[in-house]
């Protein structure tokens, strides 16, 4: 068996062009980012959101937001292709989305969190809340959520970098959504 890495020109042929990115069909998933300190984490979240094809990022609290050169550099321009907005209070963002029919889950270790692979059709449209790199999602925010999902930890550490954790959960959410859509179309 021979494996050949795709050339950059071949990748460009498959890629969605930036002018069409915001108007393309998105998965019904929103990422709510609350009080993330690092602009590099924010840039990474934009890049992952673009790759996963989610609807939107809502940036809250003291998180940095575009336009910022350090965000753009890490995002590789995804900050210009992903729909985003800033809402200062995460509580307001959650309330707005819940009023619109979104199901809001924190990505956090709690006494009642579900495994991140347990998402089902009743959980969509889905908004995921991620919190500060050190303190995670605040208790007051957890109380507004419909629940929490967690990534199992098997090592000594009990957390992942917020951008890494978001990537894992976003891609699993997209996988689950596509699986649900496939079963509904049969």
MODELLER restraints for C-alpha pairs under 7 A, 6 or more apart:
rsr = mdl.restraints
at = mdl.atoms
rsr.add(forms.Gaussian(group=physical.xy_distance, feature=features.Distance(at['CA:18:A'], at['CA:81:A']), mean=6.06, stdev=0.5))
rsr.add(forms.Gaussian(group=physical.xy_distance, feature=features.Distance(at['CA:21:A'], at['CA:81:A']), mean=5.62, stdev=0.5))
rsr.add(forms.Gaussian(group=physical.xy_distance, feature=features.Distance(at['CA:22:A'], at['CA:81:A']), mean=5.76, stdev=0.5))
rsr.add(forms.Gaussian(group=physical.xy_distance, feature=features.Distance(at['CA:22:A'], at['CA:82:A']), mean=6.27, stdev=0.5))
rsr.add(forms.Gaussian(group=physical.xy_distance, feature=features.Distance(at['CA:22:A'], at['CA:83:A']), mean=6.42, stdev=0.5))
rsr.add(forms.Gaussian(group=physical.xy_distance, feature=features.Distance(at['CA:26:A'], at['CA:53:A']), mean=5.34, stdev=0.5))
rsr.add(forms.Gaussian(group=physical.xy_distance, feature=features.Distance(at['CA:26:A'], at['CA:54:A']), mean=5.33, stdev=0.5))
rsr.add(forms.Gaussian(group=physical.xy_distance, feature=features.Distance(at['CA:26:A'], at['CA:55:A']), mean=5.23, stdev=0.5))
rsr.add(forms.Gaussian(group=physical.xy_distance, feature=features.Distance(at['CA:27:A'], at['CA:53:A']), mean=6.05, stdev=0.5))
rsr.add(forms.Gaussian(group=physical.xy_distance, feature=features.Distance(at['CA:27:A'], at['CA:54:A']), mean=4.95, stdev=0.5))
rsr.add(forms.Gaussian(group=physical.xy_distance, feature=features.Distance(at['CA:27:A'], at['CA:55:A']), mean=6.00, stdev=0.5))
rsr.add(forms.Gaussian(group=physical.xy_distance, feature=features.Distance(at['CA:27:A'], at['CA:174:A']), mean=6.73, stdev=0.5))
rsr.add(forms.Gaussian(group=physical.xy_distance, feature=features.Distance(at['CA:28:A'], at['CA:54:A']), mean=6.50, stdev=0.5))
rsr.add(forms.Gaussian(group=physical.xy_distance, feature=features.Distance(at['CA:28:A'], at['CA:55:A']), mean=5.96, stdev=0.5))
rsr.add(forms.Gaussian(group=physical.xy_distance, feature=features.Distance(at['CA:28:A'], at['CA:124:A']), mean=6.86, stdev=0.5))
rsr.add(forms.Gaussian(group=physical.xy_distance, feature=features.Distance(at['CA:28:A'], at['CA:125:A']), mean=5.02, stdev=0.5))
rsr.add(forms.Gaussian(group=physical.xy_distance, feature=features.Distance(at['CA:28:A'], at['CA:126:A']), mean=6.29, stdev=0.5))
rsr.add(forms.Gaussian(group=physical.xy_distance, feature=features.Distance(at['CA:29:A'], at['CA:54:A']), mean=5.23, stdev=0.5))
rsr.add(forms.Gaussian(group=physical.xy_distance, feature=features.Distance(at['CA:29:A'], at['CA:55:A']), mean=5.66, stdev=0.5))
rsr.add(forms.Gaussian(group=physical.xy_distance, feature=features.Distance(at['CA:29:A'], at['CA:125:A']), mean=6.12, stdev=0.5))
rsr.add(forms.Gaussian(group=physical.xy_distance, feature=features.Distance(at['CA:29:A'], at['CA:126:A']), mean=4.84, stdev=0.5))
rsr.add(forms.Gaussian(group=physical.xy_distance, feature=features.Distance(at['CA:29:A'], at['CA:127:A']), mean=5.58, stdev=0.5))
rsr.add(forms.Gaussian(group=physical.xy_distance, feature=features.Distance(at['CA:30:A'], at['CA:54:A']), mean=6.27, stdev=0.5))
rsr.add(forms.Gaussian(group=physical.xy_distance, feature=features.Distance(at['CA:30:A'], at['CA:55:A']), mean=5.62, stdev=0.5))
rsr.add(forms.Gaussian(group=physical.xy_distance, feature=features.Distance(at['CA:30:A'], at['CA:56:A']), mean=4.97, stdev=0.5))
rsr.add(forms.Gaussian(group=physical.xy_distance, feature=features.Distance(at['CA:30:A'], at['CA:57:A']), mean=5.76, stdev=0.5))
rsr.add(forms.Gaussian(group=physical.xy_distance, feature=features.Distance(at['CA:30:A'], at['CA:126:A']), mean=6.40, stdev=0.5))
rsr.add(forms.Gaussian(group=physical.xy_distance, feature=features.Distance(at['CA:30:A'], at['CA:127:A']), mean=4.54, stdev=0.5))
rsr.add(forms.Gaussian(group=physical.xy_distance, feature=features.Distance(at['CA:30:A'], at['CA:128:A']), mean=6.26, stdev=0.5))
rsr.add(forms.Gaussian(group=physical.xy_distance, feature=features.Distance(at['CA:31:A'], at['CA:56:A']), mean=6.46, stdev=0.5))
rsr.add(forms.Gaussian(group=physical.xy_distance, feature=features.Distance(at['CA:31:A'], at['CA:57:A']), mean=4.79, stdev=0.5))
rsr.add(forms.Gaussian(group=physical.xy_distance, feature=features.Distance(at['CA:31:A'], at['CA:58:A']), mean=6.20, stdev=0.5))
rsr.add(forms.Gaussian(group=physical.xy_distance, feature=features.Distance(at['CA:31:A'], at['CA:127:A']), mean=5.77, stdev=0.5))
rsr.add(forms.Gaussian(group=physical.xy_distance, feature=features.Distance(at['CA:31:A'], at['CA:128:A']), mean=4.99, stdev=0.5))
rsr.add(forms.Gaussian(group=physical.xy_distance, feature=features.Distance(at['CA:31:A'], at['CA:129:A']), mean=6.15, stdev=0.5))
rsr.add(forms.Gaussian(group=physical.xy_distance, feature=features.Distance(at['CA:32:A'], at['CA:57:A']), mean=5.88, stdev=0.5))
rsr.add(forms.Gaussian(group=physical.xy_distance, feature=features.Distance(at['CA:32:A'], at['CA:58:A']), mean=4.71, stdev=0.5))
rsr.add(forms.Gaussian(group=physical.xy_distance, feature=features.Distance(at['CA:32:A'], at['CA:59:A']), mean=6.04, stdev=0.5))
rsr.add(forms.Gaussian(group=physical.xy_distance, feature=features.Distance(at['CA:32:A'], at['CA:127:A']), mean=6.84, stdev=0.5))
rsr.add(forms.Gaussian(group=physical.xy_distance, feature=features.Distance(at['CA:32:A'], at['CA:128:A']), mean=5.84, stdev=0.5))
rsr.add(forms.Gaussian(group=physical.xy_distance, feature=features.Distance(at['CA:32:A'], at['CA:129:A']), mean=4.61, stdev=0.5))
rsr.add(forms.Gaussian(group=physical.xy_distance, feature=features.Distance(at['CA:32:A'], at['CA:130:A']), mean=6.27, stdev=0.5))
rsr.add(forms.Gaussian(group=physical.xy_distance, feature=features.Distance(at['CA:33:A'], at['CA:58:A']), mean=6.09, stdev=0.5))
rsr.add(forms.Gaussian(group=physical.xy_distance, feature=features.Distance(at['CA:33:A'], at['CA:59:A']), mean=4.89, stdev=0.5))
rsr.add(forms.Gaussian(group=physical.xy_distance, feature=features.Distance(at['CA:33:A'], at['CA:60:A']), mean=5.88, stdev=0.5))
rsr.add(forms.Gaussian(group=physical.xy_distance, feature=features.Distance(at['CA:33:A'], at['CA:129:A']), mean=6.07, stdev=0.5))
rsr.add(forms.Gaussian(group=physical.xy_distance, feature=features.Distance(at['CA:33:A'], at['CA:130:A']), mean=5.27, stdev=0.5))
rsr.add(forms.Gaussian(group=physical.xy_distance, feature=features.Distance(at['CA:33:A'], at['CA:131:A']), mean=6.22, stdev=0.5))
rsr.add(forms.Gaussian(group=physical.xy_distance, feature=features.Distance(at['CA:34:A'], at['CA:59:A']), mean=6.26, stdev=0.5))
rsr.add(forms.Gaussian(group=physical.xy_distance, feature=features.Distance(at['CA:34:A'], at['CA:60:A']), mean=4.68, stdev=0.5))
rsr.add(forms.Gaussian(group=physical.xy_distance, feature=features.Distance(at['CA:34:A'], at['CA:61:A']), mean=5.48, stdev=0.5))
rsr.add(forms.Gaussian(group=physical.xy_distance, feature=features.Distance(at['CA:34:A'], at['CA:63:A']), mean=6.52, stdev=0.5))
rsr.add(forms.Gaussian(group=physical.xy_distance, feature=features.Distance(at['CA:34:A'], at['CA:90:A']), mean=6.36, stdev=0.5))
rsr.add(forms.Gaussian(group=physical.xy_distance, feature=features.Distance(at['CA:34:A'], at['CA:130:A']), mean=6.23, stdev=0.5))
rsr.add(forms.Gaussian(group=physical.xy_distance, feature=features.Distance(at['CA:34:A'], at['CA:131:A']), mean=4.91, stdev=0.5))
rsr.add(forms.Gaussian(group=physical.xy_distance, feature=features.Distance(at['CA:34:A'], at['CA:132:A']), mean=6.45, stdev=0.5))
rsr.add(forms.Gaussian(group=physical.xy_distance, feature=features.Distance(at['CA:35:A'], at['CA:60:A']), mean=6.15, stdev=0.5))
rsr.add(forms.Gaussian(group=physical.xy_distance, feature=features.Distance(at['CA:35:A'], at['CA:61:A']), mean=4.66, stdev=0.5))
rsr.add(forms.Gaussian(group=physical.xy_distance, feature=features.Distance(at['CA:35:A'], at['CA:62:A']), mean=4.82, stdev=0.5))
rsr.add(forms.Gaussian(group=physical.xy_distance, feature=features.Distance(at['CA:35:A'], at['CA:63:A']), mean=4.57, stdev=0.5))
rsr.add(forms.Gaussian(group=physical.xy_distance, feature=features.Distance(at['CA:35:A'], at['CA:131:A']), mean=6.22, stdev=0.5))
rsr.add(forms.Gaussian(group=physical.xy_distance, feature=features.Distance(at['CA:35:A'], at['CA:132:A']), mean=5.29, stdev=0.5))
rsr.add(forms.Gaussian(group=physical.xy_distance, feature=features.Distance(at['CA:36:A'], at['CA:63:A']), mean=4.78, stdev=0.5))
rsr.add(forms.Gaussian(group=physical.xy_distance, feature=features.Distance(at['CA:36:A'], at['CA:131:A']), mean=6.38, stdev=0.5))
rsr.add(forms.Gaussian(group=physical.xy_distance, feature=features.Distance(at['CA:36:A'], at['CA:132:A']), mean=4.68, stdev=0.5))
rsr.add(forms.Gaussian(group=physical.xy_distance, feature=features.Distance(at['CA:36:A'], at['CA:133:A']), mean=6.21, stdev=0.5))
rsr.add(forms.Gaussian(group=physical.xy_distance, feature=features.Distance(at['CA:37:A'], at['CA:63:A']), mean=5.72, stdev=0.5))
rsr.add(forms.Gaussian(group=physical.xy_distance, feature=features.Distance(at['CA:37:A'], at['CA:132:A']), mean=6.89, stdev=0.5))
rsr.add(forms.Gaussian(group=physical.xy_distance, feature=features.Distance(at['CA:39:A'], at['CA:64:A']), mean=5.81, stdev=0.5))
rsr.add(forms.Gaussian(group=physical.xy_distance, feature=features.Distance(at['CA:39:A'], at['CA:70:A']), mean=6.35, stdev=0.5))
rsr.add(forms.Gaussian(group=physical.xy_distance, feature=features.Distance(at['CA:39:A'], at['CA:71:A']), mean=5.39, stdev=0.5))
rsr.add(forms.Gaussian(group=physical.xy_distance, feature=features.Distance(at['CA:40:A'], at['CA:70:A']), mean=6.54, stdev=0.5))
rsr.add(forms.Gaussian(group=physical.xy_distance, feature=features.Distance(at['CA:40:A'], at['CA:71:A']), mean=5.81, stdev=0.5))
rsr.add(forms.Gaussian(group=physical.xy_distance, feature=features.Distance(at['CA:40:A'], at['CA:74:A']), mean=5.90, stdev=0.5))
rsr.add(forms.Gaussian(group=physical.xy_distance, feature=features.Distance(at['CA:41:A'], at['CA:163:A']), mean=5.68, stdev=0.5))
rsr.add(forms.Gaussian(group=physical.xy_distance, feature=features.Distance(at['CA:42:A'], at['CA:71:A']), mean=6.34, stdev=0.5))
rsr.add(forms.Gaussian(group=physical.xy_distance, feature=features.Distance(at['CA:43:A'], at['CA:71:A']), mean=4.32, stdev=0.5))
rsr.add(forms.Gaussian(group=physical.xy_distance, feature=features.Distance(at['CA:43:A'], at['CA:72:A']), mean=6.26, stdev=0.5))
rsr.add(forms.Gaussian(group=physical.xy_distance, feature=features.Distance(at['CA:43:A'], at['CA:74:A']), mean=4.79, stdev=0.5))
rsr.add(forms.Gaussian(group=physical.xy_distance, feature=features.Distance(at['CA:43:A'], at['CA:75:A']), mean=4.23, stdev=0.5))
rsr.add(forms.Gaussian(group=physical.xy_distance, feature=features.Distance(at['CA:44:A'], at['CA:74:A']), mean=5.85, stdev=0.5))
rsr.add(forms.Gaussian(group=physical.xy_distance, feature=features.Distance(at['CA:44:A'], at['CA:75:A']), mean=5.46, stdev=0.5))
rsr.add(forms.Gaussian(group=physical.xy_distance, feature=features.Distance(at['CA:44:A'], at['CA:163:A']), mean=6.18, stdev=0.5))
rsr.add(forms.Gaussian(group=physical.xy_distance, feature=features.Distance(at['CA:45:A'], at['CA:163:A']), mean=5.68, stdev=0.5))
rsr.add(forms.Gaussian(group=physical.xy_distance, feature=features.Distance(at['CA:46:A'], at['CA:75:A']), mean=5.63, stdev=0.5))
rsr.add(forms.Gaussian(group=physical.xy_distance, feature=features.Distance(at['CA:46:A'], at['CA:78:A']), mean=5.58, stdev=0.5))
rsr.add(forms.Gaussian(group=physical.xy_distance, feature=features.Distance(at['CA:46:A'], at['CA:79:A']), mean=5.71, stdev=0.5))
rsr.add(forms.Gaussian(group=physical.xy_distance, feature=features.Distance(at['CA:46:A'], at['CA:82:A']), mean=6.77, stdev=0.5))
rsr.add(forms.Gaussian(group=physical.xy_distance, feature=features.Distance(at['CA:47:A'], at['CA:75:A']), mean=4.74, stdev=0.5))
rsr.add(forms.Gaussian(group=physical.xy_distance, feature=features.Distance(at['CA:47:A'], at['CA:76:A']), mean=6.90, stdev=0.5))
rsr.add(forms.Gaussian(group=physical.xy_distance, feature=features.Distance(at['CA:47:A'], at['CA:78:A']), mean=5.26, stdev=0.5))
rsr.add(forms.Gaussian(group=physical.xy_distance, feature=features.Distance(at['CA:48:A'], at['CA:167:A']), mean=6.09, stdev=0.5))
rsr.add(forms.Gaussian(group=physical.xy_distance, feature=features.Distance(at['CA:50:A'], at['CA:78:A']), mean=6.05, stdev=0.5))
rsr.add(forms.Gaussian(group=physical.xy_distance, feature=features.Distance(at['CA:50:A'], at['CA:82:A']), mean=5.80, stdev=0.5))
rsr.add(forms.Gaussian(group=physical.xy_distance, feature=features.Distance(at['CA:52:A'], at['CA:170:A']), mean=6.89, stdev=0.5))
rsr.add(forms.Gaussian(group=physical.xy_distance, feature=features.Distance(at['CA:52:A'], at['CA:171:A']), mean=6.25, stdev=0.5))
rsr.add(forms.Gaussian(group=physical.xy_distance, feature=features.Distance(at['CA:52:A'], at['CA:174:A']), mean=6.97, stdev=0.5))
rsr.add(forms.Gaussian(group=physical.xy_distance, feature=features.Distance(at['CA:55:A'], at['CA:83:A']), mean=6.85, stdev=0.5))
rsr.add(forms.Gaussian(group=physical.xy_distance, feature=features.Distance(at['CA:56:A'], at['CA:82:A']), mean=6.48, stdev=0.5))
rsr.add(forms.Gaussian(group=physical.xy_distance, feature=features.Distance(at['CA:56:A'], at['CA:83:A']), mean=4.91, stdev=0.5))
rsr.add(forms.Gaussian(group=physical.xy_distance, feature=features.Distance(at['CA:56:A'], at['CA:84:A']), mean=5.31, stdev=0.5))
rsr.add(forms.Gaussian(group=physical.xy_distance, feature=features.Distance(at['CA:57:A'], at['CA:83:A']), mean=6.52, stdev=0.5))
rsr.add(forms.Gaussian(group=physical.xy_distance, feature=features.Distance(at['CA:57:A'], at['CA:84:A']), mean=4.67, stdev=0.5))
rsr.add(forms.Gaussian(group=physical.xy_distance, feature=features.Distance(at['CA:57:A'], at['CA:85:A']), mean=6.72, stdev=0.5))
rsr.add(forms.Gaussian(group=physical.xy_distance, feature=features.Distance(at['CA:58:A'], at['CA:84:A']), mean=5.62, stdev=0.5))
rsr.add(forms.Gaussian(group=physical.xy_distance, feature=features.Distance(at['CA:58:A'], at['CA:85:A']), mean=5.15, stdev=0.5))
rsr.add(forms.Gaussian(group=physical.xy_distance, feature=features.Distance(at['CA:58:A'], at['CA:86:A']), mean=5.79, stdev=0.5))
rsr.add(forms.Gaussian(group=physical.xy_distance, feature=features.Distance(at['CA:58:A'], at['CA:87:A']), mean=6.83, stdev=0.5))
rsr.add(forms.Gaussian(group=physical.xy_distance, feature=features.Distance(at['CA:59:A'], at['CA:85:A']), mean=6.21, stdev=0.5))
rsr.add(forms.Gaussian(group=physical.xy_distance, feature=features.Distance(at['CA:59:A'], at['CA:86:A']), mean=4.75, stdev=0.5))
rsr.add(forms.Gaussian(group=physical.xy_distance, feature=features.Distance(at['CA:59:A'], at['CA:87:A']), mean=6.23, stdev=0.5))
rsr.add(forms.Gaussian(group=physical.xy_distance, feature=features.Distance(at['CA:60:A'], at['CA:86:A']), mean=5.89, stdev=0.5))
rsr.add(forms.Gaussian(group=physical.xy_distance, feature=features.Distance(at['CA:60:A'], at['CA:87:A']), mean=5.20, stdev=0.5))
rsr.add(forms.Gaussian(group=physical.xy_distance, feature=features.Distance(at['CA:60:A'], at['CA:88:A']), mean=4.81, stdev=0.5))
rsr.add(forms.Gaussian(group=physical.xy_distance, feature=features.Distance(at['CA:60:A'], at['CA:89:A']), mean=5.87, stdev=0.5))
rsr.add(forms.Gaussian(group=physical.xy_distance, feature=features.Distance(at['CA:60:A'], at['CA:90:A']), mean=5.37, stdev=0.5))
rsr.add(forms.Gaussian(group=physical.xy_distance, feature=features.Distance(at['CA:61:A'], at['CA:88:A']), mean=5.03, stdev=0.5))
rsr.add(forms.Gaussian(group=physical.xy_distance, feature=features.Distance(at['CA:61:A'], at['CA:89:A']), mean=5.87, stdev=0.5))
rsr.add(forms.Gaussian(group=physical.xy_distance, feature=features.Distance(at['CA:61:A'], at['CA:90:A']), mean=6.64, stdev=0.5))
rsr.add(forms.Gaussian(group=physical.xy_distance, feature=features.Distance(at['CA:66:A'], at['CA:79:A']), mean=6.87, stdev=0.5))
rsr.add(forms.Gaussian(group=physical.xy_distance, feature=features.Distance(at['CA:72:A'], at['CA:79:A']), mean=6.15, stdev=0.5))
rsr.add(forms.Gaussian(group=physical.xy_distance, feature=features.Distance(at['CA:87:A'], at['CA:93:A']), mean=6.26, stdev=0.5))
rsr.add(forms.Gaussian(group=physical.xy_distance, feature=features.Distance(at['CA:91:A'], at['CA:141:A']), mean=6.60, stdev=0.5))
rsr.add(forms.Gaussian(group=physical.xy_distance, feature=features.Distance(at['CA:102:A'], at['CA:124:A']), mean=6.91, stdev=0.5))
rsr.add(forms.Gaussian(group=physical.xy_distance, feature=features.Distance(at['CA:102:A'], at['CA:125:A']), mean=5.11, stdev=0.5))
rsr.add(forms.Gaussian(group=physical.xy_distance, feature=features.Distance(at['CA:102:A'], at['CA:126:A']), mean=5.71, stdev=0.5))
rsr.add(forms.Gaussian(group=physical.xy_distance, feature=features.Distance(at['CA:102:A'], at['CA:127:A']), mean=6.40, stdev=0.5))
rsr.add(forms.Gaussian(group=physical.xy_distance, feature=features.Distance(at['CA:103:A'], at['CA:123:A']), mean=5.81, stdev=0.5))
rsr.add(forms.Gaussian(group=physical.xy_distance, feature=features.Distance(at['CA:103:A'], at['CA:124:A']), mean=6.31, stdev=0.5))
rsr.add(forms.Gaussian(group=physical.xy_distance, feature=features.Distance(at['CA:103:A'], at['CA:125:A']), mean=6.10, stdev=0.5))
rsr.add(forms.Gaussian(group=physical.xy_distance, feature=features.Distance(at['CA:103:A'], at['CA:126:A']), mean=5.02, stdev=0.5))
rsr.add(forms.Gaussian(group=physical.xy_distance, feature=features.Distance(at['CA:103:A'], at['CA:127:A']), mean=5.97, stdev=0.5))
rsr.add(forms.Gaussian(group=physical.xy_distance, feature=features.Distance(at['CA:103:A'], at['CA:146:A']), mean=6.38, stdev=0.5))
rsr.add(forms.Gaussian(group=physical.xy_distance, feature=features.Distance(at['CA:104:A'], at['CA:126:A']), mean=6.08, stdev=0.5))
rsr.add(forms.Gaussian(group=physical.xy_distance, feature=features.Distance(at['CA:104:A'], at['CA:127:A']), mean=4.67, stdev=0.5))
rsr.add(forms.Gaussian(group=physical.xy_distance, feature=features.Distance(at['CA:104:A'], at['CA:128:A']), mean=5.90, stdev=0.5))
rsr.add(forms.Gaussian(group=physical.xy_distance, feature=features.Distance(at['CA:104:A'], at['CA:145:A']), mean=5.22, stdev=0.5))
rsr.add(forms.Gaussian(group=physical.xy_distance, feature=features.Distance(at['CA:104:A'], at['CA:146:A']), mean=5.38, stdev=0.5))
rsr.add(forms.Gaussian(group=physical.xy_distance, feature=features.Distance(at['CA:105:A'], at['CA:127:A']), mean=6.25, stdev=0.5))
rsr.add(forms.Gaussian(group=physical.xy_distance, feature=features.Distance(at['CA:105:A'], at['CA:128:A']), mean=5.07, stdev=0.5))
rsr.add(forms.Gaussian(group=physical.xy_distance, feature=features.Distance(at['CA:105:A'], at['CA:129:A']), mean=6.16, stdev=0.5))
rsr.add(forms.Gaussian(group=physical.xy_distance, feature=features.Distance(at['CA:105:A'], at['CA:145:A']), mean=5.47, stdev=0.5))
rsr.add(forms.Gaussian(group=physical.xy_distance, feature=features.Distance(at['CA:105:A'], at['CA:146:A']), mean=5.66, stdev=0.5))
rsr.add(forms.Gaussian(group=physical.xy_distance, feature=features.Distance(at['CA:105:A'], at['CA:147:A']), mean=4.96, stdev=0.5))
rsr.add(forms.Gaussian(group=physical.xy_distance, feature=features.Distance(at['CA:105:A'], at['CA:148:A']), mean=4.89, stdev=0.5))
rsr.add(forms.Gaussian(group=physical.xy_distance, feature=features.Distance(at['CA:105:A'], at['CA:149:A']), mean=6.57, stdev=0.5))
rsr.add(forms.Gaussian(group=physical.xy_distance, feature=features.Distance(at['CA:106:A'], at['CA:128:A']), mean=5.64, stdev=0.5))
rsr.add(forms.Gaussian(group=physical.xy_distance, feature=features.Distance(at['CA:106:A'], at['CA:129:A']), mean=4.53, stdev=0.5))
rsr.add(forms.Gaussian(group=physical.xy_distance, feature=features.Distance(at['CA:106:A'], at['CA:130:A']), mean=6.28, stdev=0.5))
rsr.add(forms.Gaussian(group=physical.xy_distance, feature=features.Distance(at['CA:106:A'], at['CA:142:A']), mean=6.48, stdev=0.5))
rsr.add(forms.Gaussian(group=physical.xy_distance, feature=features.Distance(at['CA:106:A'], at['CA:145:A']), mean=6.48, stdev=0.5))
rsr.add(forms.Gaussian(group=physical.xy_distance, feature=features.Distance(at['CA:106:A'], at['CA:147:A']), mean=6.48, stdev=0.5))
rsr.add(forms.Gaussian(group=physical.xy_distance, feature=features.Distance(at['CA:106:A'], at['CA:148:A']), mean=4.52, stdev=0.5))
rsr.add(forms.Gaussian(group=physical.xy_distance, feature=features.Distance(at['CA:106:A'], at['CA:149:A']), mean=6.26, stdev=0.5))
rsr.add(forms.Gaussian(group=physical.xy_distance, feature=features.Distance(at['CA:107:A'], at['CA:128:A']), mean=6.54, stdev=0.5))
rsr.add(forms.Gaussian(group=physical.xy_distance, feature=features.Distance(at['CA:107:A'], at['CA:129:A']), mean=5.95, stdev=0.5))
rsr.add(forms.Gaussian(group=physical.xy_distance, feature=features.Distance(at['CA:107:A'], at['CA:130:A']), mean=5.62, stdev=0.5))
rsr.add(forms.Gaussian(group=physical.xy_distance, feature=features.Distance(at['CA:107:A'], at['CA:148:A']), mean=5.72, stdev=0.5))
rsr.add(forms.Gaussian(group=physical.xy_distance, feature=features.Distance(at['CA:107:A'], at['CA:149:A']), mean=5.11, stdev=0.5))
rsr.add(forms.Gaussian(group=physical.xy_distance, feature=features.Distance(at['CA:107:A'], at['CA:150:A']), mean=5.68, stdev=0.5))
rsr.add(forms.Gaussian(group=physical.xy_distance, feature=features.Distance(at['CA:108:A'], at['CA:136:A']), mean=6.99, stdev=0.5))
rsr.add(forms.Gaussian(group=physical.xy_distance, feature=features.Distance(at['CA:108:A'], at['CA:137:A']), mean=6.60, stdev=0.5))
rsr.add(forms.Gaussian(group=physical.xy_distance, feature=features.Distance(at['CA:108:A'], at['CA:148:A']), mean=6.01, stdev=0.5))
rsr.add(forms.Gaussian(group=physical.xy_distance, feature=features.Distance(at['CA:108:A'], at['CA:149:A']), mean=6.14, stdev=0.5))
rsr.add(forms.Gaussian(group=physical.xy_distance, feature=features.Distance(at['CA:108:A'], at['CA:150:A']), mean=5.44, stdev=0.5))
rsr.add(forms.Gaussian(group=physical.xy_distance, feature=features.Distance(at['CA:109:A'], at['CA:150:A']), mean=5.54, stdev=0.5))
rsr.add(forms.Gaussian(group=physical.xy_distance, feature=features.Distance(at['CA:113:A'], at['CA:147:A']), mean=6.69, stdev=0.5))
rsr.add(forms.Gaussian(group=physical.xy_distance, feature=features.Distance(at['CA:113:A'], at['CA:148:A']), mean=4.57, stdev=0.5))
rsr.add(forms.Gaussian(group=physical.xy_distance, feature=features.Distance(at['CA:113:A'], at['CA:149:A']), mean=4.90, stdev=0.5))
rsr.add(forms.Gaussian(group=physical.xy_distance, feature=features.Distance(at['CA:113:A'], at['CA:150:A']), mean=6.01, stdev=0.5))
rsr.add(forms.Gaussian(group=physical.xy_distance, feature=features.Distance(at['CA:114:A'], at['CA:148:A']), mean=6.28, stdev=0.5))
rsr.add(forms.Gaussian(group=physical.xy_distance, feature=features.Distance(at['CA:114:A'], at['CA:149:A']), mean=4.62, stdev=0.5))
rsr.add(forms.Gaussian(group=physical.xy_distance, feature=features.Distance(at['CA:114:A'], at['CA:150:A']), mean=6.03, stdev=0.5))
rsr.add(forms.Gaussian(group=physical.xy_distance, feature=features.Distance(at['CA:115:A'], at['CA:149:A']), mean=5.52, stdev=0.5))
rsr.add(forms.Gaussian(group=physical.xy_distance, feature=features.Distance(at['CA:115:A'], at['CA:150:A']), mean=5.19, stdev=0.5))
rsr.add(forms.Gaussian(group=physical.xy_distance, feature=features.Distance(at['CA:115:A'], at['CA:151:A']), mean=6.21, stdev=0.5))
rsr.add(forms.Gaussian(group=physical.xy_distance, feature=features.Distance(at['CA:116:A'], at['CA:149:A']), mean=5.05, stdev=0.5))
rsr.add(forms.Gaussian(group=physical.xy_distance, feature=features.Distance(at['CA:116:A'], at['CA:150:A']), mean=5.27, stdev=0.5))
rsr.add(forms.Gaussian(group=physical.xy_distance, feature=features.Distance(at['CA:116:A'], at['CA:151:A']), mean=5.73, stdev=0.5))
rsr.add(forms.Gaussian(group=physical.xy_distance, feature=features.Distance(at['CA:116:A'], at['CA:169:A']), mean=6.48, stdev=0.5))
rsr.add(forms.Gaussian(group=physical.xy_distance, feature=features.Distance(at['CA:117:A'], at['CA:172:A']), mean=6.68, stdev=0.5))
rsr.add(forms.Gaussian(group=physical.xy_distance, feature=features.Distance(at['CA:119:A'], at['CA:176:A']), mean=6.87, stdev=0.5))
rsr.add(forms.Gaussian(group=physical.xy_distance, feature=features.Distance(at['CA:121:A'], at['CA:180:A']), mean=6.43, stdev=0.5))
rsr.add(forms.Gaussian(group=physical.xy_distance, feature=features.Distance(at['CA:130:A'], at['CA:136:A']), mean=6.92, stdev=0.5))
rsr.add(forms.Gaussian(group=physical.xy_distance, feature=features.Distance(at['CA:130:A'], at['CA:137:A']), mean=6.20, stdev=0.5))
rsr.add(forms.Gaussian(group=physical.xy_distance, feature=features.Distance(at['CA:131:A'], at['CA:137:A']), mean=4.34, stdev=0.5))
rsr.add(forms.Gaussian(group=physical.xy_distance, feature=features.Distance(at['CA:133:A'], at['CA:161:A']), mean=6.81, stdev=0.5))
rsr.add(forms.Gaussian(group=physical.xy_distance, feature=features.Distance(at['CA:133:A'], at['CA:162:A']), mean=6.00, stdev=0.5))
